[in-house]
Amino acid sequence: MSHKRAMLVIGGEAPPEDYVKSILPGYSYICAADSGLDKLIAWNMEPDLVVGDMDSVKNPSILSNYKNTKLYPIDKDYSDTELALMELIAMGFEYICLVGGGGGRLDHLLAIRALFERARGPDEWLSPGGRLLRIGKACNFSCRAGSIVSVFPLAFGAYSMKSKGLKWPLNGLAWNPGGFGLSNIAVNGRFYVDPGEKPVLIVLPLDSKGPF
């Protein structure tokens, strides 16, 4: 399961330590972007790669403890998260999960969201508020009955969607950019979403399972 799956830990608020460690077996590689390294140190987790200008790390002297680092100047054209994402893509990872990025500056949140618009961007984003996934094919999920599920199109809209198990079905809906389905409900806890012609973003509780 963990083959070619990477976890990218970034700055900002993150899910609880015990949650992150519970999903760790699903990943074969851990990358820290800038102050994501401070999180890993606090969680007693060892990164396989450290990337960024490291201007937000509490104690820059600790960088000497890590042999596999890609350091960049503060004045650069890409964010630390982007640079780390590009490194992981170049290494051939097929599934990349962002951990962190919650709270903080609004422009940083929007920048992370924009990464999901790219032809090859992150596949999942975990923050204290839940899970965001980009799905391009039909998937099954499970969560607690009555959990909130929201669906958003990407820049080219969403068409020919289908669903089962949601209170308000997605069947036949067409969303232009700017449309969305906010606060749907997984009635019995098990549901299915087919994004149709274009990938969509789906927001789930942290304790949800899938895609299956």
PyMOL commands that set and color helices and strands:
alter all, ss='L'
color gray80, all
select helices_A, chain A and resi 17-26+36-42+60-65+80-90+106-115
alter helices_A, ss='H'
color red, helices_A
select strands_A, chain A and resi 5-9+29-33+49-52+69-71+95-99+124-127+130-135+139-142+147-153+158-159+162-164+174-175+181-186+190-194+200-204
alter strands_A, ss='S'
color yellow, strands_A
deselect
rebuild
show_as cartoon
